[in-house]
């Protein structure tokens, strides 16, 4: 079920925006060496998987410090942690299948 971003509340839009900034930043930083030919794609996938795992753990830590409610009506840091955990599993699976 797709939801238009304009229909989300302010807190959800802010959480989604920050998650996308983090995701784009991490992808840019860790894929740049592969693009310029310094490291192979397999190594980039391992690094991305580990980075997404650490980002997920840090988001869980921040959500705990902020005392955010798990499963709240608005998107929050717990949802960000779940997204990065899923991305870590997905990238790890792609690496295992491809290499």
The 8 nearest C-alpha neighbors of each residue, nearest first, counted from 0:
[[1, 2, 3, 4, 6, 7, 5, 74],
 [2, 0, 3, 4, 6, 7, 5, 15],
 [3, 1, 4, 0, 6, 7, 5, 8],
 [2, 4, 5, 6, 1, 7, 0, 12],
 [3, 5, 6, 7, 2, 12, 8, 11],
 [4, 6, 3, 7, 8, 12, 2, 9],
 [7, 5, 4, 3, 8, 2, 12, 9],
 [8, 6, 4, 5, 11, 12, 9, 3],
 [7, 9, 11, 10, 12, 6, 73, 5],
 [8, 10, 12, 11, 13, 7, 73, 14],
 [11, 9, 13, 12, 8, 14, 73, 74],
 [12, 10, 74, 14, 73, 8, 13, 9],
 [11, 13, 15, 9, 14, 10, 16, 7],
 [12, 14, 16, 10, 11, 15, 9, 17],
 [15, 13, 11, 17, 16, 12, 75, 18],
 [14, 16, 12, 18, 13, 17, 11, 19],
 [15, 17, 13, 19, 18, 14, 12, 20],
 [18, 16, 20, 14, 19, 15, 21, 13],
 [17, 19, 15, 21, 20, 16, 22, 14],
 [18, 20, 22, 16, 17, 21, 23, 15],
 [21, 19, 17, 23, 18, 22, 24, 16],
 [22, 20, 24, 18, 19, 23, 25, 17],
 [21, 23, 19, 25, 24, 20, 26, 18],
 [24, 22, 26, 20, 25, 21, 27, 19],
 [23, 25, 21, 27, 22, 26, 20, 28],
 [26, 24, 28, 22, 27, 23, 29, 21],
 [27, 25, 23, 29, 24, 28, 30, 22],
 [26, 28, 24, 25, 30, 29, 31, 23],
 [27, 29, 25, 26, 31, 30, 24, 32],
 [28, 30, 26, 31, 27, 25, 43, 32],
 [29, 31, 33, 27, 32, 26, 28, 34],
 [30, 32, 34, 33, 29, 28, 27, 35],
 [33, 31, 37, 35, 34, 30, 38, 36],
 [34, 32, 36, 38, 30, 31, 35, 37],
 [35, 33, 31, 36, 32, 30, 37, 38],
 [34, 36, 32, 33, 37, 31, 38, 30],
 [37, 35, 33, 34, 38, 32, 39, 31],
 [36, 38, 32, 33, 35, 39, 34, 31],
 [39, 37, 33, 36, 32, 42, 40, 43],
 [40, 38, 41, 42, 33, 43, 37, 36],
 [39, 41, 43, 42, 33, 44, 38, 30],
 [42, 40, 44, 43, 39, 45, 94, 98],
 [41, 43, 45, 40, 44, 39, 46, 38],
 [44, 42, 40, 46, 41, 45, 47, 30],
 [45, 43, 47, 41, 42, 46, 48, 94],
 [46, 44, 42, 48, 43, 47, 49, 41],
 [45, 47, 43, 49, 44, 48, 50, 42],
 [48, 46, 50, 44, 49, 45, 51, 43],
 [49, 47, 87, 45, 51, 46, 50, 90],
 [48, 50, 52, 46, 47, 51, 53, 45],
 [49, 51, 47, 53, 52, 48, 46, 54],
 [50, 52, 54, 87, 48, 83, 53, 49],
 [53, 51, 49, 55, 50, 54, 87, 84],
 [52, 54, 56, 50, 55, 51, 57, 49],
 [55, 53, 51, 57, 52, 56, 50, 58],
 [54, 56, 80, 58, 52, 83, 53, 57],
 [57, 55, 53, 59, 58, 54, 60, 52],
 [56, 58, 60, 54, 59, 55, 53, 61],
 [59, 57, 61, 55, 80, 60, 56, 76],
 [60, 58, 62, 56, 57, 61, 80, 77],
 [59, 61, 57, 63, 58, 62, 64, 56],
 [62, 60, 64, 58, 63, 59, 65, 57],
 [63, 61, 59, 65, 76, 67, 64, 60],
 [62, 64, 66, 60, 61, 65, 59, 67],
 [65, 63, 61, 66, 62, 60, 67, 59],
 [64, 66, 62, 67, 63, 61, 60, 76],
 [67, 65, 63, 64, 62, 68, 61, 69],
 [68, 66, 62, 65, 69, 63, 75, 76],
 [67, 69, 71, 70, 66, 77, 62, 75],
 [68, 70, 71, 77, 67, 78, 75, 62],
 [69, 71, 68, 72, 77, 78, 73, 74],
 [72, 70, 73, 68, 69, 74, 75, 67],
 [71, 73, 70, 74, 11, 75, 68, 69],
 [74, 72, 11, 71, 75, 10, 8, 7],
 [73, 75, 11, 78, 14, 72, 10, 71],
 [74, 76, 77, 78, 14, 73, 79, 11],
 [75, 77, 79, 78, 62, 58, 80, 14],
 [78, 76, 80, 79, 75, 62, 59, 69],
 [79, 77, 81, 76, 80, 75, 74, 82],
 [78, 80, 76, 82, 77, 81, 18, 83],
 [81, 79, 55, 77, 58, 83, 78, 82],
 [80, 82, 78, 84, 79, 83, 85, 77],
 [83, 81, 79, 85, 84, 80, 86, 78],
 [82, 84, 86, 55, 80, 51, 85, 81],
 [85, 83, 81, 87, 86, 82, 55, 52],
 [86, 84, 82, 88, 83, 87, 89, 81],
 [85, 87, 83, 89, 84, 88, 90, 82],
 [88, 86, 48, 51, 84, 90, 85, 89],
 [87, 89, 91, 85, 86, 90, 92, 84],
 [88, 90, 86, 92, 91, 87, 85, 93],
 [91, 89, 93, 87, 92, 88, 48, 86],
 [90, 92, 94, 88, 89, 93, 48, 87],
 [93, 91, 95, 89, 94, 90, 88, 96],
 [94, 92, 90, 96, 91, 95, 97, 89],
 [93, 95, 91, 97, 92, 96, 98, 44],
 [96, 94, 92, 93, 98, 97, 91, 90],
 [97, 95, 93, 94, 98, 92, 91, 90],
 [96, 98, 94, 95, 93, 41, 92, 91],
 [97, 95, 94, 96, 41, 93, 40, 92]]
